[in-house]
């Protein structure tokens, strides 16, 4: 276990992979040049939804 943010990148080409990495503790996902290709722009929202996990607070 570490106290510094974990940055993960390389080969992340789908939202499912990005989501698994965040669930495993990654704080930053690097997609590299995946979104430089206009054909992948439509996936941007799917990636965003996959990595921005909303956490509930129980009181």
MARBA-3410 file (N, C-alpha, C, O; in Angstrom, 1 decimal):
59
0.8,-1.2,0.0,0.0,0.0,0.0,0.9,1.2,0.0,1.9,1.3,0.7 ~ 0.5,2.2,-0.8,1.3,3.4,-0.9,0.4,4.6,-0.6,-0.8,4.6,-0.7 ~ 1.1,5.7,-0.2,0.3,7.0,0.1,0.4,8.0,-1.0,0.0,9.2,-0.8 ~ 1.0,7.6,-2.2,1.1,8.6,-3.3,0.1,8.2,-4.4,-0.3,7.0,-4.5 ~ -0.4,9.1,-5.2,-1.3,8.8,-6.3,-0.7,7.8,-7.3,0.5,7.9,-7.6
-1.4,6.8,-7.7,-1.0,5.9,-8.7,-1.5,6.3,-10.1,-2.6,6.6,-10.3 ~ -0.5,6.4,-11.0,-0.8,6.8,-12.4,-0.6,5.6,-13.3,0.4,4.9,-13.2 ~ -1.6,5.3,-14.1,-1.6,4.1,-14.9,-1.8,4.5,-16.4,-2.7,5.3,-16.7 ~ -1.0,4.0,-17.3,-1.1,4.3,-18.7,-0.6,3.2,-19.5,0.2,2.3,-19.1 ~ -1.0,3.2,-20.8,-0.5,2.2,-21.7,-1.5,1.1,-22.0,-1.8,0.3,-21.1
-2.0,1.1,-23.2,-2.9,0.0,-23.6,-4.3,0.1,-23.1,-5.1,-0.8,-23.2 ~ -4.7,1.3,-22.6,-6.0,1.5,-22.1,-6.9,2.0,-23.3,-6.9,3.2,-23.6 ~ -7.6,1.1,-23.9,-8.4,1.4,-25.1,-9.9,1.2,-24.9,-10.6,1.4,-25.9 ~ -10.3,0.9,-23.7,-11.8,0.8,-23.5,-12.1,1.2,-22.1,-11.3,1.1,-21.2 ~ -13.4,1.6,-21.9,-13.8,2.1,-20.6,-13.8,1.0,-19.5,-13.6,1.3,-18.3
-14.0,-0.2,-19.9,-14.0,-1.3,-18.9,-12.6,-1.5,-18.3,-12.5,-1.6,-17.1 ~ -11.6,-1.4,-19.1,-10.2,-1.4,-18.5,-9.9,-0.3,-17.6,-9.4,-0.4,-16.6 ~ -10.3,0.9,-18.1,-10.1,2.1,-17.2,-10.8,2.0,-15.9,-10.3,2.3,-14.9 ~ -12.0,1.5,-15.9,-12.8,1.3,-14.7,-12.2,0.3,-13.8,-12.1,0.6,-12.6 ~ -11.7,-0.8,-14.3,-11.0,-1.8,-13.4,-9.7,-1.2,-12.8,-9.4,-1.5,-11.6
-9.0,-0.4,-13.5,-7.8,0.3,-13.0,-8.1,1.2,-11.9,-7.5,1.3,-10.8 ~ -9.2,2.0,-12.0,-9.6,2.9,-11.0,-10.1,2.1,-9.8,-9.8,2.5,-8.6 ~ -10.8,1.1,-10.0,-11.3,0.2,-8.9,-10.1,-0.4,-8.1,-10.2,-0.7,-6.9 ~ -9.0,-0.6,-8.8,-7.8,-1.2,-8.2,-6.9,-0.2,-7.5,-5.9,-0.5,-6.9 ~ -7.3,1.1,-7.6,-6.6,2.1,-6.9,-5.9,3.2,-7.7,-5.3,4.2,-7.2
-6.0,3.1,-9.0,-5.4,4.2,-9.9,-6.1,5.5,-9.6,-7.3,5.6,-9.6 ~ -5.3,6.6,-9.5,-5.9,7.9,-9.3,-5.9,8.7,-10.6,-6.6,9.7,-10.7 ~ -5.1,8.3,-11.6,-5.0,9.0,-12.8,-4.8,8.0,-13.9,-3.9,7.1,-13.9 ~ -5.6,8.1,-15.0,-5.6,7.2,-16.1,-5.0,8.0,-17.3,-5.5,9.0,-17.7 ~ -4.0,7.4,-17.9,-3.4,8.1,-19.1,-3.7,7.3,-20.3,-3.4,6.1,-20.5
-4.5,7.9,-21.2,-4.9,7.2,-22.5,-3.9,7.4,-23.6,-4.1,6.8,-24.7 ~ -2.9,8.2,-23.4,-1.9,8.4,-24.5,-2.6,9.0,-25.7,-3.3,10.0,-25.6 ~ -2.3,8.4,-26.8,-2.8,9.0,-28.1,-4.2,8.4,-28.5,-4.6,8.6,-29.6 ~ -4.8,7.6,-27.7,-6.1,7.0,-28.0,-7.1,8.0,-28.6,-7.8,7.7,-29.6 ~ -7.2,9.1,-27.9,-8.2,10.1,-28.3,-7.7,11.1,-29.4,-8.4,12.1,-29.7
-6.5,10.9,-29.9,-6.0,11.7,-31.0,-6.7,11.3,-32.3,-6.8,12.1,-33.2 ~ -7.2,10.1,-32.3,-7.9,9.5,-33.5,-9.4,10.0,-33.4,-10.1,9.7,-32.4 ~ -9.9,10.7,-34.3,-11.3,11.2,-34.3,-12.3,10.1,-34.2,-13.4,10.4,-33.6 ~ -12.0,8.9,-34.6,-12.9,7.8,-34.5,-13.2,7.4,-33.0,-14.2,6.8,-32.7 ~ -12.3,7.8,-32.2,-12.4,7.4,-30.7,-13.1,8.5,-29.9,-13.4,8.3,-28.7
-13.3,9.7,-30.5,-13.9,10.8,-29.8,-15.3,10.5,-29.2,-15.6,11.0,-28.1 ~ -16.0,9.6,-29.9,-17.4,9.3,-29.4,-17.3,8.5,-28.1,-18.3,8.3,-27.4 ~ -16.1,7.9,-27.8,-16.0,7.1,-26.6,-15.6,7.9,-25.3,-15.5,7.4,-24.2 ~ -15.3,9.2,-25.5,-14.8,10.0,-24.4,-15.8,10.0,-23.2,-15.3,9.9,-22.1 ~ -17.1,10.2,-23.5,-18.0,10.2,-22.3,-18.0,8.8,-21.6,-18.1,8.8,-20.4
-17.9,7.7,-22.4,-17.9,6.4,-21.8,-16.7,6.3,-20.9,-16.8,5.7,-19.8 ~ -15.5,6.8,-21.3,-14.3,6.7,-20.5,-14.5,7.6,-19.2,-14.2,7.2,-18.1 ~ -15.1,8.8,-19.4,-15.3,9.7,-18.3,-16.2,9.0,-17.3,-15.9,9.1,-16.1 ~ -17.3,8.5,-17.7,-18.2,7.8,-16.8,-17.6,6.6,-16.1,-17.9,6.3,-14.9 ~ -16.7,5.9,-16.8,-16.0,4.7,-16.2,-15.0,5.1,-15.1,-14.8,4.3,-14.2
-14.4,6.2,-15.2,-13.4,6.6,-14.2,-13.8,7.6,-13.1,-13.1,7.7,-12.1 ~ -14.9,8.3,-13.3,-15.4,9.2,-12.3,-16.4,8.5,-11.5,-17.6,8.5,-11.8 ~ -16.0,7.8,-10.5,-16.8,7.0,-9.6,-17.4,7.9,-8.6,-16.7,8.6,-7.8 ~ -18.7,7.8,-8.5,-19.4,8.6,-7.4,-19.5,7.8,-6.2,-20.0,6.6,-6.2 ~ -19.1,8.3,-5.1,-19.1,7.6,-3.8,-20.2,8.2,-2.9,-20.4,9.4,-2.8
-20.9,7.3,-2.3,-22.0,7.7,-1.4,-21.4,7.9,0.0,-20.5,7.2,0.4 ~ -22.0,8.8,0.7,-21.6,9.0,2.1,-22.7,8.6,3.0,-23.8,9.1,2.9 ~ -22.4,7.7,3.9,-23.5,7.3,4.8,-23.3,8.0,6.2,-22.2,8.0,6.7 ~ -24.4,8.6,6.7,-24.3,9.3,7.9,-25.1,8.5,9.0,-25.2,9.0,10.1
END
